[in-house]
């Protein structure tokens, strides 16, 4: 059942990437919506779940929050290192952005989607009701994952072929993750720490890269409305799942 549900996530991820691909002439709206979706996923889903799962504290601070900050700093460090390396080799950036950063971010999305599949499988091991609730949230927000994976890859100057390859990898990841739960389980604290780390990295990409890019090219009210709509969409998804 978990693998069958993950197939729904596969289709929703492809639908999200296809939507991002088809609206290239409305790039600022795509980026605005993607930023809102990413912000909503981090603040309304990843961070609360990580705090609940990884409940331990380290020197008075929840471990999930420390990893959240660490993920933010790690994303910033990776971007600066890749940019410095490319500049040192005399390679030009695409609009000031290195394609490797986009591929790294997309690869992180693929890893996150695989963990989504693991979450579906683990939830179905607990019970059918829990599995159904997790499946609703995962399938709904996998549209955003596909949208963001394609957008992140393209916004850093990667060719469309690479973006499509990362999109298909992201779509297949939940199926593989769900299938893997037939062989092993992940301790809840470890899963919570991962969600915190990934949430910090995703927040950096949304706040420092995607949203500034969207409003730099077209500082229109419609772009802001798309960002708000993305956050509200994730709020509705999270509320429906609970």
C-alpha positions in Angstrom: 0.0 0.0 0.0 2.8 2.4 0.9 4.5 1.9 -2.5 1.1 2.4 -4.3 0.6 5.6 -2.5 4.1 6.7 -3.4 3.2 6.3 -7.0 0.7 9.2 -6.5 3.6 11.3 -5.2 5.5 10.4 -8.3 2.7 11.7 -10.5 2.2 14.9 -8.4 6.0 15.6 -8.6 5.9 15.4 -12.4 2.8 17.6 -12.5 4.6 20.3 -10.4 7.7 20.2 -12.7 5.6 20.3 -15.8 3.8 23.4 -14.5 7.1 25.2 -13.8 8.3 24.2 -17.3 5.3 25.5 -19.1 5.3 29.0 -17.6 8.8 30.1 -18.6 7.4 33.4 -19.8 6.1 34.2 -16.3 9.4 33.4 -14.6 8.9 36.0 -11.9 5.6 34.5 -10.9 7.1 31.0 -11.0 9.9 32.1 -8.6 7.5 34.0 -6.4 5.2 31.0 -6.0 8.2 28.7 -5.5 9.6 30.9 -2.8 6.2 30.9 -1.0 5.9 27.1 -1.3 9.4 26.6 0.1 8.7 29.0 3.0 5.5 27.3 3.8 7.0 23.8 3.7 9.8 24.9 6.0 7.8 26.9 8.6 4.6 25.0 8.6 5.7 21.4 8.0 9.4 20.6 8.3 10.3 22.7 11.4 7.3 21.6 13.5 7.8 18.0 12.6 11.6 18.1 13.3 11.0 19.7 16.8 8.5 17.0 17.6 10.6 14.1 16.4 14.0 15.3 17.7 13.0 16.4 21.2 16.4 16.3 22.8 18.2 19.5 23.8 21.9 20.4 23.4 23.1 23.1 25.9 19.5 24.4 26.3 18.6 24.5 22.6 16.5 21.8 20.8 18.7 19.7 18.6 16.3 20.2 15.7 16.8 24.0 15.9 20.6 23.7 16.0 20.5 21.5 12.9 18.1 24.0 11.3 20.6 26.8 11.7 23.4 24.5 10.6 21.5 23.6 7.4 21.1 27.3 6.7 24.8 28.0 7.2 25.7 24.9 5.2 23.7 26.0 2.2 25.4 29.4 2.4 28.8 27.8 2.7 28.3 25.5 -0.2 27.1 28.3 -2.4 30.1 30.5 -1.6 32.6 27.7 -2.0 31.2 26.7 -5.4 31.1 30.3 -6.6 34.7 30.8 -5.5 35.9 27.6 -7.1 34.2 28.5 -10.4 35.6 32.1 -10.3 39.1 30.7 -9.6 39.0 28.6 -12.7 37.9 31.5 -14.8 34.4 30.1 -15.6 31.6 32.5 -15.9 28.4 32.3 -13.9 24.9 32.3 -15.3 23.5 35.7 -14.1 25.9 35.5 -11.2 24.9 32.0 -10.2 26.7 28.8 -10.4 24.9 25.8 -12.0 26.5 23.5 -9.4 24.5 25.2 -6.7 21.3 24.5 -8.5 22.2 20.8 -9.0 23.2 20.5 -5.3 19.9 22.1 -4.2 17.9 19.8 -6.6 19.8 16.8 -5.3 18.8 17.8 -1.7 15.2 17.9 -2.9 15.6 14.4 -4.3 17.0 13.2 -0.9 14.1 14.9 0.8 11.6 13.2 -1.5 13.2 9.8 -0.8 12.6 10.6 2.9 9.0 11.4 2.1 8.6 7.9 0.8 10.3 6.5 3.9 7.8 8.6 6.0 4.9 7.1 4.1 6.1 3.5 4.6 6.9 4.1 8.3 3.4 5.6 8.9 1.7 2.6 7.3 3.7 0.4 9.6 2.1 2.3 12.5 -1.5 2.0 11.1 -3.7 2.7 8.1 -5.0 6.0 9.5 -1.6 7.3 10.2 -0.4 6.2 6.8 -3.3 7.9 5.1 -2.7 11.2 6.9 1.0 11.3 6.0 0.2 10.2 2.4 -2.2 13.2 1.9 0.4 15.6 3.1 3.2 14.1 1.1 1.3 13.7 -2.2 -0.1 17.3 -1.9 3.3 18.9 -1.2 5.1 16.8 -3.8 3.6 19.1 -6.4 5.6 21.8 -4.7 8.6 19.6 -4.6 8.5 19.0 -8.4 7.9 22.7 -9.0 10.8 23.7 -6.8 13.2 21.0 -8.1 12.7 22.1 -11.7 12.9 25.8 -10.8 16.0 25.5 -8.6 17.9 23.7 -11.3 16.9 26.2 -14.0 17.3 29.4 -12.0 21.0 28.6 -11.6 21.6 28.4 -15.3 21.4 24.6 -15.9 20.2 23.3 -19.2 16.6 22.2 -19.5 17.8 18.6 -20.0 19.4 18.6 -16.6 16.4 20.1 -15.0 14.2 17.4 -16.4 16.6 14.7 -15.3 16.5 16.0 -11.7 12.7 16.3 -11.9 12.4 12.6 -12.8 14.8 11.6 -10.1 12.8 13.6 -7.6 9.6 12.0 -8.8 11.0 8.4 -8.5 12.6 9.1 -5.0 9.4 8.7 -3.0 8.7 5.3 -4.6 12.2 4.1 -3.8 11.9 5.5 -0.2 8.6 3.8 0.5 10.0 0.5 -0.9 13.0 0.7 1.4 10.9 0.6 4.5 10.3 -3.1 3.8 13.9 -3.7 4.8 14.7 -1.1 7.6 13.3 1.7 9.8 14.7 5.1 10.7 14.8 6.1 14.4 12.5 9.0 15.0 15.2 11.4 16.5 17.4 10.8 13.5 14.5 11.6 11.1 13.7 14.8 13.1 17.3 15.9 12.9 17.3 15.4 9.2 14.1 17.4 8.7 15.6 20.3 10.7 18.9 20.3 8.7 17.0 20.2 5.4 14.6 22.9 6.5 17.4 25.3 7.2 19.0 24.7 3.8 15.6 25.2 2.1 15.0 28.4 3.9 18.3 29.8 2.8 17.5 29.0 -0.8 14.1 30.6 -0.6 15.0 33.8 1.4 18.5 34.5 0.0 18.1 33.3 -3.7 14.6 32.6 -5.0 12.6 35.4 -3.6 15.2 38.2 -4.3 15.5 36.9 -7.8 11.7 37.0 -8.3 11.3 40.6 -7.1 14.5 41.9 -8.7 13.3 41.2 -12.2 9.6 42.0 -11.7 8.9 43.8 -8.4 5.1 43.5 -9.1 2.2 43.0 -6.8 1.4 39.8 -8.6 4.7 38.3 -7.6 4.1 39.0 -3.9 0.6 37.5 -4.3 2.1 34.4 -5.7 4.4 34.1 -2.7 1.6 34.5 -0.3 -0.5 32.0 -2.3 2.3 29.5 -2.0 2.4 29.8 1.8 -1.4 29.6 2.1 -1.4 26.5 -0.1 1.0 24.6 2.2 -1.0 25.8 5.2 -4.2 24.2 3.7 -2.3 21.0 3.0 -0.9 20.8 6.5 -4.3 21.6 8.0 -6.0 19.0 5.9 -3.5 16.3 6.9 -4.1 17.0 10.6 
